[in-house]
Amino acid sequence: MADNVAAYAARGVQVVGVLAQNARPVRTYIEETGLPFDILIDEPRDVARAYGVWHRFGIDAWNIARPAVFLIDSNRRIQYSFVSDGQREFPSSQDLLAAIDRRR
């Protein structure tokens, strides 16, 4: 995502990351990496629940948010969604840019 922020912006798309984690380590990560887009820290996990990506994981029912990508239009309608089954699975930037271009 970070590598292609300019390509998204050229298409009128604003990138916003949502991290359903404790605020302190997220702020440290943001400061250390200098991410080129805004991050919403979803410490209470309300956004993750609202988008249906919060789930139970493992025997101990440890809860996590699945990685996901949503393209939301100016009318607040979801035009594209990808919800991962694994923590390291994401659509490619090419796939996301193609999805944006199809909806223009």
N, C-alpha and C positions, 0 to 999 in steps of 0.2 A: 504494500500500500504506500508506504512512505516514498518509495522510489518513483512513483508515478503520480504524485499529487498534482503536478503541473498538467499532466494529460487529463486528469479528472476536472481540474479547474477550467481548462480550455473548453470543456463540454458543459460548463455551468454546474458542476457537481461539487458540493462541499463534503469533504471527508471528516467524519467525527468518529473517534474510537470510544467505545464504552467498555470499561473494565470493572467487573463485579468483584472487587477485591477491597481489602483494607486500604485506606487513603494514604497512609504514610509510605509504604513501599512503592505505591504507584507514583506518588509525587517524586520520590527519589529517582525512579526509572525515567520519568519524563525529563527531569533535570539532567540526568546523565546522558540520555540519548538525543535530546533536542528534537523531538518528533515535530515534523512540519505540519501537523494538524492538531485540532483540539481533541482533548480527552475528557469524557464525562466519567467521573469516579462514582460508580454505582455501589457504594458500600452497603446500603440496605438491600441490594439486589432487586429493587423494584422494577427497574427497566428490563433486567434479564427475565424476570417472571412475566412481565407484560408481553414480551416478544416470544415467550415460550421456549427459551433456551436454557432455563434453570432446571437441573435434574439431579436425581440421586445417582451416586456413583459408588460402586463397590459394596462389599459386604457390610461395612460400617455405616452405610448410607451417608457418606460424605457428600455434600452437595457442591456442585460446580456449575458454572455457566459454559455451555458448549460454544466454541468459536462459531460466529455467524456473520454474514454480510447481508445487509438489507439496503436496497436502493429505494428511497422514498421520494416521491415527486412533490412538487410545490403545493399540491392539494392534500398532502400527508397520506397518500395512498402508497402501499408497498407495491412496487413495480417489478421487483426481483428479490428473491431471497435464497440464501444458501445457509443451511445449518449443518455443521460438521458432526460426524459421529466420533471423531478423534480430536485431540488437542492440537495437532499439527497439520490438519487438513484445511486448506483454503482454496478457493477458486483462483486461477491465475489472473494476473492483471489484464492479460489479453482477453480472457473470458468476460471479465467485468466491463472492460471498455466496449467489447462487442455488445454486451447486454444493454449498456447505456445507448450505444448508437442505434440499436434496434428500436428503442423507445422514443427516438427523437422525431 
